[in-house]
Every structure is written in C-alpha cells, then in structure tokens.
Amino acid sequence: MLAQEIIRAKREGRALSEAELQAFVGGITDGGWSDAQVAAMAMAVLLRGMGRAETTALTLAMAHSGERLDWAAADLPGPVLDKHSTGGVGDKVSLMLAPIVAACGGFVPMVSGRGLGHTGGTLDKLASWPGYQLTPEPARMQRVLRDAGCVIVGASARLAPADRRLYAIRDVTATVESLPLITASILSKKLAAGLQALVMDVKVGNGAFCATGAEAEALARSLVEVAGAAGLPARALVTDMNQVLGRHAGNALEVSEAIGFLAGTAREPRLLELTLALSGELLALGGLAASAAEGAARAREVLASGKAAECFARMVRGLGGPADVLAANGAELPRAPVVRPLPAPADGHLGLVDTRALGLVIVELGGGRRRAEDPIDPRVGLADVLPPGSAVQRGEPLLWVHAASDDAADAALARLATLLCVLDPRQARPAEPGPVVCAVIQTDALQCQLFSR
C-alpha cells in the first residue's frame, strides 16, 4: 500500500482499515515510511481523529511491532497486573503500588518511563540508586518477579518499537495531543507486556497534561474502552493534580518518601488515599479481591504488616540496589549539597499554587530534562512542600529547595517566591482541596478479533 494514499485517506476523514493501519505501523517500524510521511499521518490523525475500532487496530498493530513478554514459562501463581499514570508532580505511587499488589498475591512487571516535561518519571527516580538495573536481562527480570512479586524496569528497545519512533516524531511536530495517538502509545506497551489487568491514573488539574475534567475523562474513557476492545480488562481513575502529590518532588527525594511510606514512618494522607484506591481497583480487576473496597482494605493490611515493604526490599536487592533498603532508610541515595528554606513572608494561609510551574522549577534545578539527551541530577528537588490551605507563621518554611549550588538555589527561591502566596485570613478563606479521586471509568472487556495471533 502506498503511504501517500493512506495519508490522503485519513486527511479526507475516511476510517482506515486494519490492513492500512498495519501498513502504517510496519512502515514506522522498518523504515519504509519516511519521517515526513509519519509526521503527515500523525497530523492527519490529530485533525481528523479516529473511531474506536481504528484506535484499537492501531494500538494492537503497535503492540505487535516488536517482541511481547510472555509469562507462561514463569508459571506465576497469580495474575499479571500493572498500573499506568499520565504523570504529575510528586507522583511516586508506582513505587508503593507495585509491592502492595505483590504482597496481596499479584505479579507486577511494571515497565516504566522517563520523565516528560514538568512531570517526573518512575525510571528516573529508581536511577537515583547506584547499581539498580533499569534494563535487566529477561532471565533476571523473571527471577526477581517470581521472588519479589514485582519488578519496576525500563522498556526494552524491542518492546513496541513503533511507539518509540512515532512518539519522537509527534514530540517535534505538535501532534502529541492527539487522543487516539496518546491511547495507542500508552496501551501498545502495556499490551506487549503480557498483562491480565491494568489500572490507569489519569491526572487532571494545573499540574497535569489534562487541564480540565472533560479532557481527562475523554482520555480515561478512550484508554479503558480500547484496552477492553483489545481483551485487556482495565479501569481508569481520574485524579487530582492541583497540588504536589505527597510532600516531596524530585527523584531521590521521592524514593526516600516512598521508603518512609512503605516502612510506615510517614504517609501523607492524599498520597495514601490515592495509593489505596488504585491498589484496590487493580486487586479487584485481577480477581484478588471481591471489590475495590475490599482490595483497598487488603492493601492497607499489607502496608500495616510490613509485607509490602518486604516485597519492595526484595525487588530492589534483586535488581542490584541496596542489600537492605529498609535498614538503610535511603542512606545510599544521593543528597544535594545545598538545602535552603523558602520562608513564609507573613502569617496567614497558603493559597492555591501553579503545580506545573513547581515542576518546571525542578526541571530548572536539573531534576528534569529540557531535551531528551539531558542528564538528570537525582539530588535536586523540593522537599516538605506544604499543601494549599496550610496555616503558616511568618518565617516558617513553605518548602525546602534541594540544589546543586548556591546560585541554583537562589534562582529557584526567587521563582518560588512568586508562585507561593500567603493570604491574609481576614481577606480570603483558606483553600479547600478537592477530592483525590474525581471519577472512576470502567467498562466490560470487549473481546476484539482484529488480531488472531
């Protein structure tokens, strides 16, 4: 099939056939389509959209563009489950959810990604540990999964390779926002990972890619319906990202917070609520609980007993991290040489904040990337960030900046002083945070016959 004719068909608004979409994905994978042709197709999809059957066919074709993980040989005595988040500031839920689900009898081969824009990436967080193997050999990955119940690793270049090239082209051609292409990008990798159930966390708010509830619900519904059509039971939670999730944002800082969460030394309430909600939904989907509420209760039990923390420690040790991460309590994590507070300028209460802007401050500190090839400084970030509505006294730290130098700390503090506003309680009411979980999107798994292999 001629690439230009497929592009023309989509440009004119016609629904593409399974064969045409397979030709498109094949051309991405083997180089038969030029970058210009792939970009033109992406723009046509952005402008003309895709129906659900088209999006499902595209997703499955991308999932089959490379190797697929098969856990049958591992003979795992439980369901293979996973979770995906669209990304936020301080979102470290994956670090706790994977061992929680493992402690409840699930197996979680979590293939994670790097940070994107102002949002942090789970893989960058785990890279804070010297020795942690982000891309282990398959045999080691299987061994750790069976022993610990979870592995959090990076994607092999052989897993859904069509997505890798298509995303790089979308990133520089202003086509990232296409709902069908976002759906196919996320789900192709999850389908290739050989999962039996998936829960998704679709963020909404001023720190998320989806700024409005309508945008977030549209994405959540697309993800859940396409996953179901591909035979993968899935649910999506639309969750709040109008403030930092937890108390810390920044790679090593978030790993430290996750260790404290699992060990029981500190569990920020909103972070705990979201982690339990997502865990409960996934346990119910995987048949390990009769309902999401029962699943959340089981998740709370394994947190309280220390079983989840033990699974996390076994995973980290098995992948080359610290031998006893719980006893070390984050001691091996790199620490910033400069730590400075941002003091409250007056008595009052903390107003609402631009969460995306906070994420960009971390990027400026070196904790994120401006370009794909930029290195990450795992030491830097924002710690002990007070939530909106907090009552504060003049001079009290609103947060602490962890920086690589005094100059970097000065620049960050100057910017943060414009972002965090302390309001006079006589003139304004304290901010009242919205619910952590805004909506739950679910549908029956629809079996799709697009691919028989």
Residue pairs with C-beta under 8 A, 6 or more apart in sequence:
1 19
1 20
1 23
3 23
3 24
3 27
3 32
3 33
3 34
3 37
3 41
4 37
6 16
6 20
6 23
6 24
6 41
7 37
7 40
7 41
7 44
9 16
9 20
10 16
10 41
10 44
10 45
10 48
11 40
11 44
11 47
11 48
12 48
13 48
15 50
15 51
15 53
15 54
16 24
16 50
16 54
16 57
18 57
18 61
18 450
21 54
21 57
21 58
21 61
22 57
22 61
24 33
24 41
24 58
24 61
25 58
25 61
25 62
25 65
25 162
26 32
26 61
26 65
27 33
27 37
27 38
28 38
28 65
28 162
28 165
28 166
29 65
29 66
29 161
29 162
29 165
33 41
35 169
38 165
38 166
38 169
39 169
39 173
39 175
42 166
42 169
42 170
42 173
42 175
42 178
42 181
43 173
43 175
45 175
45 178
45 180
45 181
46 175
46 177
46 178
46 181
49 178
49 179
49 180
50 58
50 180
52 222
52 225
52 226
52 229
53 229
53 450
54 180
55 180
55 183
55 184
55 222
55 226
56 226
56 229
56 230
56 448
56 450
57 450
58 180
58 184
59 183
59 184
59 187
59 188
59 191
59 226
59 230
60 188
60 191
60 230
60 448
60 450
60 451
61 162
62 160
62 162
62 163
62 166
62 184
62 185
62 188
63 160
63 187
63 188
63 189
63 191
63 192
63 230
64 192
64 451
64 453
65 160
65 161
65 162
65 163
65 188
66 158
66 159
66 160
66 161
66 162
66 192
67 156
67 158
67 159
67 192
68 159
68 191
68 192
68 193
68 194
69 109
69 159
69 192
69 193
69 194
70 194
71 80
71 107
71 109
71 142
71 145
71 194
73 142
74 142
74 145
74 146
76 107
76 145
76 146
77 105
78 105
78 106
78 107
78 149
78 286
78 288
79 106
79 107
79 196
79 197
79 286
79 287
79 288
80 106
80 107
80 108
80 109
80 194
80 195
80 196
81 101
81 106
81 107
81 108
81 195
81 196
81 197
81 198
81 199
81 282
81 285
81 286
82 108
82 109
82 110
82 111
82 190
82 193
82 195
82 197
82 198
82 199
83 93
83 94
83 97
83 98
83 108
83 110
83 198
83 199
83 200
83 201
83 278
83 282
84 186
84 190
84 198
84 199
84 200
84 201
85 91
85 93
85 94
85 200
85 201
85 203
86 186
86 200
86 201
86 202
86 203
86 208
86 209
86 210
86 219
87 115
87 116
87 117
87 119
87 120
87 121
87 203
87 208
87 209
88 119
88 120
88 203
88 207
88 208
88 241
88 245
88 355
89 118
89 119
89 120
89 207
89 241
89 244
89 245
89 249
89 355
89 356
89 358
89 359
89 362
90 120
90 244
90 245
90 246
90 247
90 248
90 249
90 254
90 385
91 119
91 120
91 201
91 203
91 241
91 245
92 120
92 122
92 125
92 245
92 246
92 248
92 254
92 255
92 257
92 258
92 271
93 201
93 245
93 271
93 274
93 275
93 278
94 110
94 112
94 122
94 152
95 122
95 125
95 126
95 152
95 254
95 255
95 258
95 312
96 258
96 261
96 262
96 275
96 308
96 312
97 108
97 275
97 278
97 279
97 282
98 108
98 110
98 150
98 152
98 311
98 312
98 315
99 148
99 149
99 150
99 262
99 308
99 309
99 310
99 311
99 312
99 315
100 275
100 279
100 299
100 302
100 303
100 308
100 311
101 108
101 149
101 150
101 279
101 282
101 283
101 286
101 288
101 299
102 108
102 148
102 149
102 150
102 308
102 311
102 315
103 149
103 302
103 307
103 308
103 310
103 311
104 279
104 283
104 288
104 289
104 295
104 298
104 299
104 302
105 149
105 288
106 149
106 282
106 283
106 286
106 288
107 145
107 146
107 149
107 150
108 145
108 149
108 150
108 151
108 152
109 141
109 145
109 150
109 151
109 153
109 193
109 194
109 195
110 122
110 150
110 151
110 152
110 153
111 153
111 154
111 155
111 159
111 189
111 190
111 193
112 121
112 122
112 123
112 126
112 152
112 153
112 154
112 155
113 121
113 122
113 123
113 154
113 155
114 121
114 123
114 124
114 154
114 369
115 121
115 124
115 368
115 369
115 376
117 209
117 359
117 363
117 368
118 207
118 356
118 359
118 360
118 362
118 363
118 368
119 207
119 209
119 359
120 249
120 250
120 251
120 254
120 359
120 362
120 367
120 368
122 152
123 134
123 152
123 153
123 154
124 251
124 376
124 378
125 251
125 252
125 254
125 255
125 258
125 378
126 132
126 134
126 152
126 255
126 321
127 134
127 251
127 376
127 378
128 251
128 252
128 255
128 333
128 334
128 378
129 255
129 316
129 321
129 322
129 332
129 333
130 332
131 320
131 321
131 322
132 316
132 319
132 320
132 321
133 140
133 153
133 319
133 320
134 153
134 154
135 153
135 154
135 156
136 144
136 151
136 153
136 319
136 320
140 318
140 319
141 151
141 153
143 318
144 151
144 314
144 315
144 318
144 319
145 151
147 314
147 318
148 311
148 312
148 314
148 315
148 318
149 311
149 315
150 311
150 312
150 315
151 315
151 318
151 319
152 315
153 319
155 189
157 164
159 189
159 192
159 193
160 188
160 189
160 192
162 188
163 184
163 185
163 188
163 189
166 181
166 185
167 185
168 372
169 175
170 176
170 178
170 181
175 181
176 182
179 218
179 219
179 222
180 222
182 219
182 222
183 219
183 222
183 223
183 226
184 226
186 200
186 223
187 223
187 226
187 227
187 230
187 232
190 198
190 227
190 232
191 227
191 230
191 232
195 232
196 232
196 233
196 286
197 232
197 233
197 234
197 282
197 285
197 286
198 227
198 232
198 233
198 234
198 282
198 285
199 234
199 235
199 236
199 237
199 278
199 281
199 282
199 285
200 220
200 223
200 224
200 234
200 235
200 236
200 237
201 236
201 237
201 239
201 274
201 278
202 210
202 216
202 217
202 219
202 220
202 223
202 236
202 237
202 238
202 239
202 441
203 209
203 210
203 216
203 238
203 239
203 240
203 241
204 210
204 211
204 212
204 213
204 215
204 216
204 238
204 239
204 240
204 241
204 438
205 211
205 240
205 241
205 242
205 355
206 241
206 242
206 354
206 355
206 356
207 241
207 242
207 243
207 244
207 354
207 355
207 356
207 358
207 359
208 216
208 241
210 216
210 219
213 238
213 438
213 439
216 238
216 438
216 439
217 238
217 439
217 441
220 236
220 237
220 238
220 439
220 441
221 236
221 441
223 234
223 236
224 234
224 235
224 236
224 441
224 442
224 443
225 443
225 446
227 233
227 234
227 445
228 234
228 443
228 444
228 445
228 446
229 446
229 448
230 448
231 445
231 447
231 448
232 445
233 285
233 445
234 285
234 442
234 445
235 281
235 285
235 440
235 441
235 442
236 440
236 441
236 442
237 277
237 278
237 281
237 437
237 439
237 440
237 441
238 437
238 438
238 439
238 440
238 441
239 274
239 436
239 437
239 438
240 270
240 433
240 434
240 435
240 436
240 437
240 438
241 355
242 352
242 355
242 388
242 433
242 434
243 270
243 353
243 355
243 387
243 388
243 433
244 355
244 358
244 382
244 385
244 387
245 270
245 271
245 274
246 254
246 257
246 261
246 268
246 270
246 271
247 257
247 266
247 268
247 383
247 384
247 385
248 254
248 256
248 257
248 381
248 382
248 383
248 384
248 385
249 358
249 359
249 362
249 381
249 382
249 385
250 362
250 365
250 367
250 378
250 379
250 380
250 381
250 382
250 383
250 402
251 367
251 376
251 378
251 381
252 330
252 333
252 334
252 335
252 378
252 379
252 381
253 381
253 382
253 383
253 402
254 381
255 330
255 333
256 330
256 333
257 266
257 268
258 312
259 312
259 325
259 326
259 329
259 330
260 266
260 267
260 329
260 330
261 267
261 268
261 271
261 272
261 275
262 303
262 308
262 309
262 312
262 326
263 306
263 309
263 326
263 329
264 303
264 304
264 306
264 309
270 387
270 433
270 436
273 436
273 437
274 436
274 437
275 299
276 296
276 299
276 300
277 292
277 296
277 436
277 437
279 295
279 296
279 299
280 289
280 291
280 292
280 293
280 294
280 295
280 296
280 297
280 298
280 299
281 292
281 295
281 440
282 295
283 289
283 292
283 294
283 295
283 298
283 299
284 290
284 291
284 292
284 294
284 295
288 295
288 298
289 295
289 298
292 440
299 308
302 308
303 309
309 326
310 326
312 325
313 324
313 325
313 326
316 322
316 325
317 323
317 324
317 325
321 332
322 328
322 332
333 378
334 378
334 379
335 379
335 402
336 379
336 380
336 381
336 402
336 403
336 404
337 379
337 403
337 404
337 405
338 401
338 402
338 403
338 404
338 405
338 406
338 408
338 409
339 383
339 400
339 401
339 402
339 403
340 400
340 401
340 403
340 409
340 413
341 397
341 398
341 399
341 400
341 401
342 397
342 398
342 399
342 400
342 401
342 413
342 416
342 417
342 420
343 394
343 395
343 396
343 397
343 398
344 350
344 392
344 393
344 394
344 395
344 396
344 397
344 398
344 422
345 394
345 417
345 422
346 394
346 422
346 424
347 392
347 393
347 394
347 422
348 391
348 392
348 422
348 423
348 424
348 425
349 389
349 390
349 391
349 392
349 422
349 423
349 425
349 428
349 430
349 431
350 386
350 387
350 388
350 389
350 390
350 392
350 398
350 420
350 421
350 422
350 423
350 431
351 388
351 420
351 421
351 422
351 423
351 428
351 431
352 388
352 431
353 388
353 419
353 420
353 421
354 419
357 415
357 419
358 382
358 385
358 416
358 419
359 368
360 368
361 382
361 412
361 415
361 416
361 419
362 368
362 380
362 381
362 382
363 369
363 370
364 408
364 411
364 412
364 415
365 377
365 380
365 381
365 401
365 402
365 403
365 404
365 408
365 412
366 375
366 376
366 377
366 380
366 404
366 408
367 376
367 377
367 378
367 380
367 381
368 376
369 376
377 404
379 402
379 404
380 402
380 403
380 404
380 408
381 402
382 399
382 400
382 401
382 402
382 416
383 399
383 400
383 402
384 397
384 399
384 400
385 398
385 399
386 392
386 398
386 399
387 433
388 431
388 433
389 430
389 431
389 432
389 433
391 425
391 430
392 398
392 422
398 416
398 420
398 422
399 416
399 420
401 409
401 412
401 413
401 416
403 409
403 412
423 430
